[in-house]
Amino acid sequence: MACHRGHGWLQRCELRLALCYGYSKLNLAQLAGIIAALDQAQAVKGKPIFVNIRTIIGMSSRNQNTGVTHGTALGEDDVVFVKTQLGFNPDDKFVIPPAVYDYFAECEPQGEELGAEWNTMFERYKPEYPYRGGGVGDETEWEFG
């Protein structure tokens, strides 16, 4: 993948997207920047946009941004180190804070509504475009919500 091709490959890819396909490009690395870029991307009209998010693999690990953290477990000592660096209790295992459950509980009704809208739209689509929509759903369950 891109991580093995080096920086030059990415620059050529970005240039090709811009020149050949008219993409607009945003580079960012921090969460606040990601949110701002996605807001900015939604404002771009009339052309696709390429959002380039650079990440730090194994962030806060002793081996962050190295190949060691790519595809290899951190190990118990490094997990403790990362949790300590990020302000978590290193003795806690598989903790999901109540706020996460609260957030996703609020998402459920919206998901049900969006799923119902999708199912209604798809039912209207299938007779109008039988060569594209016909048969879909026969082998796959498309019910959302």
ABEGO torsion letter per residue (X at the ends): XAAAAEAAAAAAAAAAAAAAAGBBBBBBABAAAAAAAAAAAAABBGBBBBBBBBBBBGBGBAABGBAAABGBBAEAAAAAAAAAAAGBBAABBGBBBAAAAAAAAAAAAAAAAAAAAAAAAAAAAAAABAAAABGBGAABBABBX
